[in-house]
């Protein structure tokens, strides 16, 4: 069962709809027991880094997520991916979950529109358990103004938007997508399906 | 590189698609959900529902249509028509819309743009502008399906909408709309040049070449069309194949 972590930041329904469509058993949860019971976790998120971390702390789930992330696969999506890193720099410098080394900074793409919104093609940096089936040139749906800055060893796929944009990041059992697999059509659903099939 | 988007638009009244549809193999011809699924399969990058329902009961029906669509279509969904308040945004976003487009209510009360942008994020606020040429490089915003001239300058209004927090502009040329003579390139350029948010071109496309033309001659980010797709004259797939041939960045399935 996939636990969708509900901490007040973000639209959980699209993700739930996608998992239901794929017939992947899932449950929206905001309790420590719920997170422990699940065999996989998804951390969604829409909004700003500081708000998300504040809400996560208020929900009392921060430490439990860190504990569970070494035991079972965890997938952060969009802002949920960003807060997997050590630091955020949206409005102010704020500590993240620190599950993947690196920080989150404003996209530096002179002359291009911010947010980076729409379908961008990806390139492969490193293969990981979730990248099987992703082909160079596939397009995923992004909506974001900040990007992860991390060592290449943690980047599985990336896009170029006047800047290097990590699209899929990973470290051990922790994964994150800057793009929205639940809004990326068929290939996005396939990624969620692979996550659902992980041990 | 970001792909140029192709967006089919469905007009919905009381939960039914208004215009006739020539899709092959869908169960209920007038069901917006079935149509949205068909467009998704053709490779639509986004789907727009324009709710032209007048009654209160119809609004609830629309929410149900959005809910059912969101369970079956996994590309961004934009809903517009009759949006009056930030509360309307909330209801549609909760039902599963990714973006909400607001038109005349924003003209009456521009604060709705900033209120919705602060509450739900700029990315989900689309400001729809219906405009007509009224002079040399001068365009006015019209309402009520192009019948009433508000006297508001469309270029100024687009800039104001961006300043207030709009994440995107959906620009319909009331001169080009229905003519099938191509998008209004002059108007699009006039607006694209003054805003730094994505602009969706709407109104006037009647053949394949109009899509490639709008992306070659303007910096529009997306092209929206209704009847050309409704009546099965073209599929989204055909448009994308043509764009690919002409080296325009496009998402192909």
Interface residues (C-beta under 8 A of the other chain):
Chain A: X11 X13 X14 X17 X18 X20 X21 X46 X47 X113 X115 X116 X117 X118 X119 X120 X121 X139 X141 X143 X160 X161 X182 X183 X184 X185 X186 X188 X189
Chain B: X1 X2 X3 X5 X40 X45 X70 X71 X72 X74 X75 X76 X93 X94 X96 X98 X121 X122 X123 X167 X168 X196 X197 X198 X221 X249 X251 X253
